[in-house]
Amino acid sequence: MGVVAQFMAFGGGLVVAAVALKSMDRVLYNLDETREERGKENLLRKQARLRQQSLLAEATAAAAAASPST
């Protein structure tokens, strides 16, 4: 009976370890997705900021060109 009990305990331990590894894998996958999404959001923010600066520069140049020089 001792051998059977040891085998069952070992098998149960393997199942628990497999479930824990699968859970950890899923957590790491979600972290990667979150990191990717954050990177995309940061890129979009940078692009929007550059576009806004470009529009401001164009508006400033147009205003300077339209104003009479003294």
C-alpha positions, 0 to 999 in steps of 0.5 A, a space after each residue: 500500500 505504501 508504494 501505491 500511496 507514494 505513486 498517487 501522491 507523486 502523480 497528484 504533485 505532477 498534476 498540481 505542478 502542471 496546473 501551476 505552470 499553465 496558470 503562470 504561462 497564462 499570466 506571463 502571456 497577459 503581461 506581454 499583451 498588456 506591455 504590447 498595448 501600452 507600447 502601441 498607446 505610447 506610440 499613438 500619443 507620440 504621433 499625436 504630439 508630433 502632429 500637434 506640434 507640426 500643426 502649431 508650427 504651421 499655424 505660427 508660420 502662417 500667422 507670421 507670414 500674414 502679419 505685416 512686417 515692420 
